[in-house]
Amino acid sequence: MKIVALVAFLVLALIYYFIRLGGLAIAYIADGGFAGIAIGIGMLLLPTVGVWIVWTTLQAALAHQHLARRIHDEGLEVDTSQLPHRPSGRIERAAADALFAQIKTEWEADPDNWRSSYRLARAYDYAGDRTRARETMRRAVALEKLEREA
C-alpha cells in the first residue's frame, strides 16, 4: 500500500509539473517572437513525452503485477530462497546462472506459454540481464493477454 501511495504521489507531482510547464510554454508561444515560439514548442514536447513515459510505465507495471499475482496463485513462482545470496541481497552469480539454465530448459519445452516466459524473464533478471528480462516479460504479457482473450 505504501508503494501505491508513493507512485500516486509521484504521478500527481508529475501532472502538476506538466501543467506548469505547459502554461509556461503557452506564455512563450503567446509572446510571438521566433525564439519564444521555438522555446514554447520545445517546452510543450517535454510534458507530452513525459505523459507518454508515465502512461506506458504504469501500464507495464500493472501488467507485470497482474502476471505476478497469477503466477503466485498458481504456485509457479521462481523459488530463490535456497540459493546463496550476496550481502547486497542479489543471488550469487553461479547460482543465478544455474537457475537460468534450468528455467531456460523449461521454457524451450513450451516457449508459447506465458508462464514459462514469465519465469524466464525472472531468471534473466536474477542473472543480471535486464534487457532480455524486459523483452521476455513483454512477451509473457502478450501471451497472457492472448490466453485471456481466447
SVG drawing of the C-alpha trace seen along z (x, -y; Angstrom):
<svg xmlns="http://www.w3.org/2000/svg" viewBox="-12 -39 41 69">
<polyline fill="none" stroke="black" stroke-width="0.4" points="0.0,0.0 2.9,-2.4 4.3,-1.8 0.9,-2.6 0.7,-5.8 4.2,-6.8 3.5,-6.1 0.3,-8.1 2.1,-11.0 4.8,-11.0 2.3,-10.8 0.3,-13.7 3.6,-15.7 4.4,-15.0 1.0,-16.1 1.4,-19.3 4.8,-19.8 3.5,-19.1 0.6,-21.6 3.0,-24.3 5.4,-23.6 2.6,-23.6 1.5,-27.0 4.9,-28.4 5.2,-27.0 2.0,-28.7 3.2,-32.0 6.4,-31.8 4.4,-31.0 2.0,-33.9 5.0,-36.2 5.1,-36.0 8.9,-36.2 10.6,-33.4 12.8,-32.4 9.8,-32.4 7.7,-30.2 10.6,-27.8 11.2,-27.5 7.5,-27.2 7.1,-24.3 10.1,-22.6 8.7,-23.0 5.4,-21.5 7.2,-18.5 8.6,-17.8 5.2,-17.2 3.9,-15.3 6.9,-12.9 6.6,-12.8 2.9,-11.8 3.7,-9.1 6.5,-7.7 4.4,-7.7 1.5,-6.1 3.5,-3.3 5.5,-2.7 2.3,-2.4 0.7,-0.1 3.7,2.2 3.9,2.2 0.2,3.1 0.5,5.9 3.6,7.3 1.8,7.1 -1.1,9.0 1.1,11.8 3.0,11.9 -0.3,12.4 -1.4,15.1 1.9,16.9 1.7,16.7 -1.8,18.0 -0.8,20.9 2.3,21.7 4.7,21.2 7.0,18.5 10.7,19.0 12.0,20.1 15.3,18.5 15.1,19.0 17.6,21.8 20.1,20.1 23.2,18.4 22.9,14.6 25.4,11.8 25.4,9.3 23.5,7.0 20.7,9.5 21.4,10.5 21.8,14.1 25.4,15.4 26.3,15.3 27.0,19.1 23.7,19.9 21.8,17.4 23.4,18.9 22.4,22.4 18.9,21.3 18.7,19.6 19.9,22.7 17.2,24.8 14.4,22.4 15.5,21.8 15.3,25.6 11.7,25.4 10.9,22.5 12.4,24.3 9.9,27.1 7.0,24.7 8.0,21.3 4.4,20.2 3.2,20.5 3.2,17.1 4.0,18.9 7.3,20.2 8.1,16.8 7.4,15.1 9.6,17.5 12.4,17.0 12.1,13.2 12.6,13.5 15.6,15.8 17.1,13.3 16.6,10.7 18.3,12.8 21.2,13.5 21.6,9.7 20.4,9.4 17.8,6.7 17.4,6.0 16.4,9.6 14.3,9.7 12.2,6.8 11.9,8.2 10.8,11.6 8.4,10.1 6.7,8.1 6.4,11.5 4.8,13.0 2.3,10.2 1.3,10.5 1.0,14.3 -1.1,14.0 -3.4,11.5 -3.9,13.8 -4.8,16.6 -7.3,14.4 -8.9,13.3 -9.2,16.9"/>
</svg>
